[in-house]
Amino acid sequence: MTINLKKGQSIVLDKSEYDLSKLTMGLGWDVAKPKGLIEGFLGKTVDFDLDGYALLLNRSGKLKNYKEDVIYYAHLESKDQTVVHSGDNLTGEGQGDDEQILLYLNSLSEAYERIVLGVNIYEGLARKQNFGMVENAFVRAVDASGIEIARYSLSGEASYEGKISMLMGEVYKDSGQWRFKALGNPIQSDLNGIVKTFL
């Protein structure tokens, strides 16, 4: 049975019923609804291009090599292929996961102890788009056999206004066990700005 997490909650992933040889972190969101009268009448929607990413952090919570340890649409996999991005979804349309990041935890280098998962609105500032305008965003953890372990859903909070990035959740090692934590931290910076905070 799926565990629905609230912001700040975490669960242990290392349990006998879960196959962590491949952990799928699914990211999803809904396309923004028309805001204006004319757009609504014509049935037009505003195009949002949200991009999922993973930051591979060391024991100190830092990026060792930002060119290799940031996984996103322009760098789809880690050097050893233990973290793999499914590719860019330009619209967020349709049901289910819009983008996925696959984590092969059993093979993951011991250099990485924390993987932060986030979503960034592409050209959010230029397009005047922010997470206050995004609905039904979620991150979920699914094991290798297809069992959904946990889900964290978020949308519509006042603190999201003006923010173009969101740290959704993190997978991290604690006392030798892998855990998943719901974050839900809105940030005003784009991905480049976020990367700088982890250097």
Residue pairs with C-beta under 8 A, 6 or more apart in sequence:
2 140
2 148
2 149
2 150
2 151
3 11
3 149
3 150
3 151
4 150
4 151
4 152
4 153
5 11
5 150
5 151
5 152
5 180
5 181
5 182
6 152
6 182
7 152
7 154
7 182
7 183
7 184
8 181
8 182
8 183
8 184
9 181
9 182
10 179
10 180
10 181
10 182
11 149
11 150
11 179
11 180
12 177
12 178
12 179
13 20
13 23
13 105
13 141
13 149
13 171
13 177
13 178
13 179
13 180
14 20
14 177
14 178
17 147
18 143
18 147
18 149
19 143
19 144
19 145
19 147
20 105
20 106
20 143
20 144
20 178
21 104
21 105
21 106
21 144
22 102
22 103
22 104
22 143
22 144
23 102
23 103
23 104
23 105
23 141
23 142
23 143
23 144
23 171
24 97
24 100
24 101
24 102
24 103
24 141
24 142
24 143
25 54
25 100
25 101
25 102
25 103
25 117
25 139
25 140
25 141
25 142
25 169
25 171
26 96
26 97
26 99
26 100
26 138
26 139
26 140
26 141
26 142
27 52
27 97
27 98
27 99
27 100
27 101
27 117
27 119
27 137
27 138
27 139
27 168
28 92
28 96
28 97
28 98
28 136
28 137
28 138
28 139
28 140
29 48
29 50
29 92
29 98
29 119
29 134
29 135
29 136
29 137
29 138
30 92
30 134
30 135
30 136
30 137
30 155
31 45
31 46
31 47
31 48
31 91
31 92
31 93
32 45
32 46
32 48
32 129
32 133
32 134
32 135
33 45
33 135
34 40
34 43
34 44
34 45
34 46
35 46
35 133
39 45
39 46
46 129
46 133
47 90
47 91
48 91
48 92
48 121
48 129
48 133
48 134
49 88
49 90
49 91
49 121
49 122
49 123
50 89
50 92
50 98
50 99
50 119
50 120
50 121
50 122
50 134
51 72
51 73
51 88
51 99
51 119
51 120
51 121
51 122
51 191
52 72
52 85
52 98
52 99
52 100
52 101
52 117
52 118
52 119
53 70
53 71
53 72
53 85
53 101
53 117
53 118
53 119
53 120
53 191
54 70
54 71
54 72
54 83
54 85
54 101
54 103
54 115
54 116
54 117
54 118
55 63
55 69
55 70
55 71
55 115
55 116
55 118
55 194
55 195
55 198
56 63
56 64
56 69
56 70
56 71
56 78
56 83
56 112
56 115
57 63
57 69
57 112
57 113
57 114
57 115
57 116
57 198
58 64
58 111
58 112
58 113
58 114
59 113
61 114
61 198
62 198
62 199
63 69
63 70
63 195
63 198
63 199
64 111
66 195
66 198
66 199
67 75
68 75
68 78
68 79
69 78
69 112
70 191
70 195
71 77
71 78
71 83
71 84
71 85
71 101
72 85
72 120
72 191
73 85
73 87
73 88
75 85
76 84
76 85
76 87
77 83
77 84
77 85
78 84
80 107
80 109
81 104
82 103
82 104
82 105
82 107
82 108
82 109
83 101
83 102
83 103
83 104
83 108
83 115
84 101
84 102
84 104
85 99
85 100
85 101
85 102
86 97
86 99
86 100
86 101
86 102
87 99
88 99
89 98
89 99
92 98
97 140
101 117
103 115
103 171
105 171
105 178
113 172
113 173
114 170
114 171
114 172
114 173
115 170
115 171
115 172
116 167
116 169
116 170
116 183
116 198
117 139
117 167
117 168
117 169
117 170
117 171
118 165
118 166
118 167
118 168
118 191
118 194
119 137
119 165
119 166
119 168
120 164
120 165
120 166
120 190
120 191
120 194
121 127
121 129
121 130
121 131
121 134
121 164
121 165
123 129
124 130
124 164
124 165
124 190
125 164
125 190
129 164
130 160
130 161
130 162
130 163
130 164
131 137
131 160
131 161
131 163
131 164
131 165
131 166
131 186
132 156
132 157
132 158
132 160
132 161
132 162
132 163
134 155
134 160
135 155
135 156
136 153
136 155
137 153
137 154
137 155
137 166
137 168
138 151
138 152
138 153
138 154
139 151
139 152
139 168
139 169
139 182
140 148
140 149
140 150
140 151
140 152
141 148
141 149
141 150
141 151
141 171
141 180
142 148
142 149
143 149
149 180
150 180
152 168
152 169
152 182
152 184
154 166
154 168
154 184
157 186
159 186
160 166
160 186
162 188
163 186
163 187
163 188
164 187
164 188
164 189
164 190
165 186
165 187
165 188
165 189
165 190
165 191
165 193
165 194
166 184
166 185
166 186
166 187
167 183
167 184
167 185
167 187
167 194
168 182
168 183
168 184
169 180
169 181
169 182
169 183
170 180
170 181
170 183
171 178
171 179
171 180
172 178
172 179
172 181
173 179
187 193
187 194
189 196
189 197
